[in-house]
């Protein structure tokens, strides 16, 4: 496995945030030796009776057995407690019948150890594709995992699910619901193989909100569309991408659809998911720049998204950003290849607040020195107006450096 020698320069300067205790949730993380030695690689989350679950998953046609199992269960029974068990180091993807047998063995053993219905046990696996899962290493640790559950161990859980990540990712907020402080806290892992849908990424969000499963699912799906489905590191969609959200119902009055309380909760949830999605990009393998791509004036929102993703996924643009080269011609190239409706002479390009090009040519106001100076920043904005209509989209990406090659060339060694 590639050795990560330094933390991303884009990592939050304040480190991992102080996470609240979510009533009804406990965590444990420890070393099972699934692949790694000398580090935690399995986490267990225990969820109280009455917890409702929502989730979104990769659309990959080769998604893993764990993803398929979660998809089957997400709209299932809500009686009794629940659990989430995650391992790092082996994705249990493209492992044939062995993959399904491993998921069945892990979920049954977890259910038996915790007194749960196996339909309420959700598992995820991340890591190398195509290697049979040594699931016995995980089930052998279930007694210790169950015995070690603590309410304030969310940071340890975040560290247990890392693979090529250089830092643990967490985000939290509190929202007032009828005078009660409702908490939301989430963790994520992801560094490479990041692109919609979802954009190897795992996300787990916990709240003490009281909310019906169908409404929670709607909120999670909507928020995913403008957060995790708007990020890309390398344009590769993982076989294992999973986002699970658990709401324990321990705080405040019930959040009902169509109310101001529902809007406030959804806004807060979106903020946590946006924060986590940005952290994933900022930990992109080898990344040194965080790039926001804003497209406006497109013929439709769908066309705006096509253009934004064409820019964000272009190796030529990403390497130019890495080299701090304001090569705006590559933006023009990406528009042309995107498949969206475009008129060359209507394009307007900006780097931050700097007007670079308009009316089919470089702006007479543009200075190459100003563009080069702007590109030295760690956080950049590439703005593009298509001049055609009201369609708009924003996506986030990072640069492409030699570090990405080094990490992935040695990934299995």
C-alpha positions as CSV (number, residue, x, y, z in Angstrom):
1,X,0.0,0.0,0.0
2,X,1.3,3.4,-0.9
3,X,2.8,5.3,2.1
4,X,1.4,8.7,2.7
5,X,4.3,10.8,4.1
6,X,2.7,14.2,4.7
7,X,-0.6,15.8,5.3
8,X,-2.3,17.6,2.4
9,X,-1.4,21.4,2.4
10,X,-5.1,22.0,2.0
11,X,-6.1,20.2,5.2
12,X,-8.1,22.3,7.7
13,X,-5.5,24.3,9.7
14,X,-7.5,23.8,12.9
15,X,-7.4,20.0,12.5
16,X,-10.2,17.6,13.2
17,X,-13.2,19.5,14.7
18,X,-14.5,18.9,18.2
19,X,-17.5,16.6,17.6
20,X,-20.6,16.6,19.8
21,X,-22.0,13.5,21.4
22,X,-25.1,12.4,19.5
23,X,-27.5,10.8,21.9
24,X,-28.3,7.3,20.7
25,X,-25.0,6.6,19.0
26,X,-21.8,5.0,20.2
27,X,-18.6,4.2,18.4
28,X,-15.5,1.9,18.6
29,X,-12.5,1.7,16.3
30,X,-9.6,-0.8,16.5
31,X,-7.0,-2.7,14.5
32,X,-8.2,-5.9,12.8
33,X,-5.3,-6.3,10.3
34,X,-7.6,-6.5,7.3
35,X,-4.7,-5.2,5.3
36,X,-2.8,-2.6,7.3
37,X,-0.5,-3.3,10.2
38,X,-0.1,-1.0,13.2
39,X,-3.2,1.2,12.6
40,X,-6.9,1.1,13.3
41,X,-8.9,-0.2,10.3
42,X,-12.3,-1.2,11.5
43,X,-15.0,1.0,13.1
44,X,-18.4,0.0,14.6
45,X,-21.3,2.4,15.2
46,X,-24.1,1.3,17.5
47,X,-27.5,3.0,16.8
48,X,-30.3,3.1,19.3
49,X,-33.8,1.6,18.8
50,X,-35.9,3.8,16.6
51,X,-33.0,5.1,14.5
52,X,-34.0,5.8,10.9
53,X,-31.5,5.3,8.1
54,X,-31.1,7.1,4.7
55,X,-28.4,6.6,2.1
56,X,-27.1,7.3,-1.4
57,X,-24.7,5.0,-3.2
58,X,-22.4,4.7,-6.2
59,X,-24.0,4.2,-9.6
60,X,-21.1,2.0,-10.7
61,X,-22.1,-1.1,-12.7
62,X,-19.4,-3.0,-10.8
63,X,-20.4,-1.8,-7.3
64,X,-19.4,-4.0,-4.3
65,X,-21.3,-6.6,-2.4
66,X,-21.5,-4.3,0.6
67,X,-23.1,-1.5,-1.5
68,X,-25.7,-3.8,-3.0
69,X,-26.5,-5.1,0.5
70,X,-27.0,-1.6,1.9
71,X,-29.1,-0.6,-1.1
72,X,-31.4,-3.6,-0.4
73,X,-31.7,-2.6,3.3
74,X,-32.0,1.1,3.3
75,X,-35.8,1.3,3.0
76,X,-36.2,-1.8,5.2
77,X,-37.5,-2.2,8.8
78,X,-37.0,0.6,11.3
79,X,-37.8,-1.5,14.4
80,X,-35.0,-2.1,17.0
81,X,-31.5,-0.8,17.0
82,X,-29.0,-0.8,14.1
83,X,-25.3,-0.8,13.4
84,X,-22.8,0.3,10.9
85,X,-19.5,-1.6,10.5
86,X,-16.8,-0.3,8.2
87,X,-13.4,-1.7,7.3
88,X,-10.5,-0.1,5.4
89,X,-7.8,-1.9,3.3
90,X,-10.0,-4.2,1.2
91,X,-13.0,-3.0,-0.8
92,X,-14.6,-6.5,-1.2
93,X,-15.4,-5.5,-4.7
94,X,-15.1,-7.8,-7.8
95,X,-14.7,-10.8,-5.5
96,X,-17.6,-12.9,-6.9
97,X,-19.6,-15.1,-4.5
98,X,-16.9,-14.7,-1.9
99,X,-17.9,-11.0,-1.6
100,X,-21.5,-11.8,-0.9
101,X,-20.5,-14.6,1.5
102,X,-18.2,-12.1,3.4
103,X,-21.0,-9.5,3.7
104,X,-23.4,-12.2,5.0
105,X,-20.9,-13.5,7.5
106,X,-20.0,-10.0,8.8
107,X,-23.6,-8.8,9.1
108,X,-24.8,-12.1,10.8
109,X,-21.9,-12.0,13.3
110,X,-22.5,-8.3,14.1
111,X,-26.2,-8.9,14.5
112,X,-25.6,-11.9,16.8
113,X,-23.0,-10.0,18.9
114,X,-25.3,-7.0,19.3
115,X,-28.7,-8.6,19.5
116,X,-29.9,-7.0,16.2
117,X,-31.8,-8.0,13.2
118,X,-29.3,-8.6,10.4
119,X,-31.5,-6.4,8.2
120,X,-30.4,-3.5,10.4
121,X,-26.7,-4.0,10.0
122,X,-25.1,-1.9,7.3
123,X,-21.5,-2.6,6.2
124,X,-19.0,-0.8,4.0
125,X,-15.6,-1.7,2.8
126,X,-12.9,0.4,1.1
127,X,-9.5,-0.4,-0.3
128,X,-8.0,-2.7,-2.9
129,X,-10.4,-4.1,-5.5
130,X,-10.4,-7.8,-6.5
131,X,-8.8,-9.4,-3.4
132,X,-11.0,-11.8,-1.3
133,X,-12.0,-10.3,2.0
134,X,-10.4,-11.9,5.1
135,X,-13.6,-11.3,6.9
136,X,-12.7,-13.6,9.8
137,X,-10.2,-10.9,10.9
138,X,-13.2,-8.6,11.4
139,X,-15.6,-10.9,13.0
140,X,-12.8,-12.0,15.5
141,X,-12.8,-8.4,16.8
142,X,-16.5,-8.0,17.2
143,X,-16.5,-8.8,21.0
144,X,-13.8,-6.1,21.5
145,X,-15.6,-3.7,19.3
146,X,-18.9,-4.2,21.1
147,X,-17.2,-3.9,24.5
148,X,-15.4,-0.7,23.6
149,X,-18.3,1.4,22.3
150,X,-18.2,5.0,23.5
151,X,-20.3,8.0,22.8
152,X,-17.4,10.4,22.1
153,X,-15.3,8.2,19.8
154,X,-16.3,9.7,16.4
155,X,-12.8,11.0,15.6
156,X,-11.4,7.5,16.1
157,X,-14.0,6.1,13.8
158,X,-13.0,8.7,11.2
159,X,-9.4,7.6,11.3
160,X,-10.3,3.9,11.0
161,X,-11.9,4.3,7.6
162,X,-9.0,6.1,5.9
163,X,-7.0,4.6,3.1
164,X,-4.8,7.0,1.1
165,X,-6.3,9.9,3.0
166,X,-3.8,12.2,4.7
167,X,-6.1,13.5,7.3
168,X,-9.4,12.5,9.1
169,X,-12.4,14.4,7.9
170,X,-15.2,15.6,10.1
171,X,-17.9,18.3,10.2
172,X,-20.6,19.3,12.6
173,X,-23.3,21.8,13.2
174,X,-26.3,22.5,15.5
175,X,-29.7,23.7,14.4
176,X,-32.6,25.0,16.5
177,X,-35.8,22.9,16.2
178,X,-38.6,24.3,18.3
179,X,-36.2,25.4,21.0
180,X,-34.2,22.2,21.0
181,X,-30.6,22.1,19.8
182,X,-30.5,19.3,17.2
183,X,-27.0,18.1,16.4
184,X,-25.6,16.9,13.1
185,X,-22.1,15.3,12.9
186,X,-20.4,13.5,10.0
187,X,-17.2,11.9,9.0
188,X,-15.9,11.0,5.5
189,X,-13.0,9.3,3.8
190,X,-11.8,9.9,0.3
191,X,-8.7,11.0,-1.5
192,X,-8.6,9.3,-4.9
193,X,-11.1,7.5,-7.3
194,X,-13.4,10.4,-6.6
195,X,-16.1,11.4,-9.1
196,X,-19.9,11.3,-9.2
197,X,-22.1,9.5,-8.8
198,X,-21.4,9.4,-5.8
199,X,-18.3,11.2,-5.6
200,X,-13.3,5.6,-3.2
201,X,-15.5,7.7,-0.8
202,X,-17.4,6.8,2.3
203,X,-19.5,9.2,4.4
204,X,-21.4,8.6,7.7
205,X,-23.6,11.3,9.2
206,X,-25.4,11.1,12.5
207,X,-28.1,13.3,14.1
208,X,-30.4,13.2,17.1
209,X,-33.2,14.6,14.9
210,X,-36.6,13.1,15.0
211,X,-37.7,12.6,11.4
212,X,-39.4,10.1,9.2
213,X,-37.3,7.9,7.0
214,X,-38.9,9.1,3.7
215,X,-38.3,12.7,4.4
216,X,-34.7,12.1,5.6
217,X,-34.1,10.2,2.4
218,X,-35.4,13.1,0.3
219,X,-33.1,15.5,2.1
220,X,-30.0,13.4,1.9
221,X,-30.6,12.7,-1.9
222,X,-31.2,16.4,-2.6
223,X,-28.1,17.5,-0.6
224,X,-25.9,14.9,-2.3
225,X,-26.8,16.3,-5.7
226,X,-25.1,19.7,-4.9
227,X,-22.3,18.4,-2.7
228,X,-20.8,15.0,-3.2
229,X,-22.1,14.7,-6.7
230,X,-20.4,18.0,-7.6
231,X,-16.8,17.0,-6.7
232,X,-14.1,15.3,-8.7
233,X,-10.5,14.5,-8.1
234,X,-9.7,12.2,-11.0
235,X,-13.0,11.5,-12.8
236,X,-12.9,7.8,-11.6
237,X,-16.1,6.6,-9.9
238,X,-15.5,4.1,-7.1
239,X,-17.1,0.7,-6.8
240,X,-17.7,1.3,-3.1
241,X,-19.0,4.9,-2.6
242,X,-21.6,5.0,0.2
243,X,-23.2,7.7,2.2
244,X,-25.3,6.6,5.2
245,X,-27.2,8.9,7.5
246,X,-28.7,7.9,10.8
247,X,-31.2,9.9,12.8
248,X,-31.8,8.6,16.3
249,X,-34.9,10.7,17.2
250,X,-33.6,11.7,20.6
251,X,-33.8,15.5,20.3
252,X,-36.7,17.9,19.8
253,X,-40.1,17.6,18.2
254,X,-40.6,15.7,15.0
255,X,-39.4,17.5,11.8
256,X,-42.3,17.5,9.4
257,X,-42.2,17.9,5.6
258,X,-43.0,21.4,4.3
259,X,-42.3,23.2,7.6
260,X,-39.8,25.9,8.5
261,X,-38.1,23.4,10.8
262,X,-37.6,21.0,7.9
263,X,-36.1,23.8,5.8
264,X,-33.7,24.7,8.6
265,X,-32.7,21.1,9.2
266,X,-32.1,20.5,5.5
267,X,-30.0,23.7,5.2
268,X,-27.9,22.6,8.2
269,X,-27.5,19.1,6.8
270,X,-26.4,20.5,3.4
271,X,-23.8,22.6,5.1
272,X,-22.2,19.6,6.8
273,X,-22.2,17.6,3.6
274,X,-20.7,20.5,1.6
275,X,-18.0,20.8,4.2
276,X,-17.2,17.1,4.1
277,X,-17.2,17.0,0.3
278,X,-14.8,19.9,0.1
279,X,-12.5,18.2,2.6
280,X,-12.4,15.1,0.3
281,X,-11.3,17.3,-2.6
282,X,-8.7,19.1,-0.5
283,X,-7.3,15.7,0.3
284,X,-7.1,14.7,-3.3
285,X,-4.1,12.5,-3.9
286,X,-1.2,14.8,-4.4
287,X,-3.4,17.9,-4.4
288,X,-1.9,21.4,-3.7
289,X,-4.8,23.5,-5.1
290,X,-8.5,23.6,-4.4
291,X,-10.5,24.8,-7.4
292,X,-14.1,25.9,-7.7
293,X,-15.5,25.9,-11.2
294,X,-18.5,28.2,-11.6
295,X,-20.5,28.0,-14.9
296,X,-23.3,30.4,-15.6
297,X,-25.3,31.6,-18.7
298,X,-25.6,28.1,-20.1
299,X,-28.6,26.9,-22.1
300,X,-29.7,24.7,-19.2
301,X,-28.5,23.6,-15.8
302,X,-27.6,20.2,-17.3
303,X,-25.4,21.9,-19.9
304,X,-23.8,24.0,-17.3
305,X,-22.9,20.8,-15.3
306,X,-21.5,19.2,-18.5
307,X,-19.2,22.2,-19.0
308,X,-18.2,22.5,-15.4
309,X,-17.3,18.8,-15.1
310,X,-15.4,19.0,-18.5
311,X,-13.3,21.8,-17.0
312,X,-12.9,20.1,-13.6
313,X,-11.9,16.7,-15.1
314,X,-9.5,18.0,-17.8
315,X,-5.9,16.7,-17.1
316,X,-4.6,19.7,-19.2
317,X,-6.4,22.2,-17.0
318,X,-5.5,20.4,-13.7
319,X,-1.8,20.2,-14.6
320,X,-1.8,23.8,-15.7
321,X,-3.3,24.7,-12.3
322,X,-0.6,22.5,-10.6
323,X,2.1,24.5,-12.5
324,X,0.4,27.8,-11.7
325,X,0.0,28.5,-15.4
326,X,-3.1,30.7,-16.2
327,X,-3.7,28.8,-19.5
328,X,-7.2,30.0,-20.3
329,X,-7.1,28.4,-23.7
330,X,-7.5,25.1,-22.0
331,X,-10.8,26.3,-20.6
332,X,-12.0,27.1,-24.1
333,X,-10.9,23.6,-25.1
334,X,-12.9,22.0,-22.3
335,X,-16.1,23.9,-23.3
336,X,-15.8,22.7,-26.8
337,X,-15.4,19.1,-25.9
338,X,-18.1,19.0,-23.2
339,X,-21.1,18.3,-25.5
340,X,-23.0,21.3,-24.2
341,X,-24.4,24.0,-26.5
342,X,-21.8,26.7,-26.8
343,X,-21.1,29.8,-28.9
344,X,-17.4,30.6,-29.0
345,X,-17.8,34.4,-29.3
346,X,-20.2,34.6,-26.3
347,X,-17.9,33.1,-23.8
348,X,-16.6,35.1,-20.8
349,X,-13.8,33.6,-18.7
350,X,-12.6,34.8,-15.3
351,X,-9.9,33.7,-12.9
352,X,-11.3,34.9,-9.6
353,X,-12.2,38.5,-10.2
354,X,-9.8,38.8,-13.1
355,X,-11.5,39.2,-16.5
356,X,-9.5,36.9,-18.8
357,X,-11.5,36.6,-22.1
358,X,-14.7,37.8,-23.6
359,X,-16.3,38.1,-27.1
360,X,-14.3,35.2,-28.5
361,X,-10.9,36.6,-27.6
362,X,-8.6,37.6,-24.7
363,X,-9.8,40.7,-22.9
364,X,-7.8,43.9,-23.6
365,X,-7.8,44.4,-19.8
366,X,-6.2,41.1,-19.1
367,X,-2.6,40.9,-17.8
368,X,-0.7,37.6,-17.9
369,X,1.2,38.7,-14.9
370,X,-2.0,39.2,-13.0
371,X,-3.2,35.8,-14.1
372,X,0.0,34.1,-13.0
373,X,0.0,35.8,-9.6
374,X,-3.6,34.7,-9.0
375,X,-2.7,31.1,-9.8
376,X,-0.2,31.0,-7.0
377,X,-3.1,30.9,-4.4
378,X,-4.2,27.6,-2.8
379,X,-7.9,28.2,-3.4
380,X,-8.9,29.2,-6.9
381,X,-12.1,30.0,-8.8
382,X,-12.5,29.5,-12.6
383,X,-15.5,31.3,-13.8
384,X,-17.2,30.9,-17.1
385,X,-20.3,32.6,-18.5
386,X,-21.7,30.9,-21.6
387,X,-23.9,33.9,-22.7
388,X,-26.8,31.7,-23.7
389,X,-29.3,31.4,-20.9
390,X,-30.0,30.9,-17.3
391,X,-28.3,27.5,-16.7
392,X,-25.8,27.4,-13.9
393,X,-23.6,24.8,-12.0
394,X,-20.8,24.8,-9.5
395,X,-18.3,21.9,-9.0
396,X,-15.1,21.5,-7.1
397,X,-11.9,19.8,-8.0
398,X,-8.1,19.9,-7.3
399,X,-4.9,20.1,-9.3
400,X,-3.1,17.0,-10.8
401,X,0.5,16.7,-9.6
402,X,3.3,14.1,-9.6
403,X,2.1,13.1,-6.2
404,X,-1.0,11.5,-7.7
405,X,1.1,9.3,-9.9
406,X,3.4,8.3,-7.1
407,X,0.5,7.3,-4.8
408,X,-1.4,5.3,-7.3
409,X,1.6,3.7,-9.0
410,X,2.5,2.1,-5.6
411,X,-1.1,1.6,-4.3
412,X,-1.0,-2.2,-4.0
413,X,2.7,-2.5,-3.0
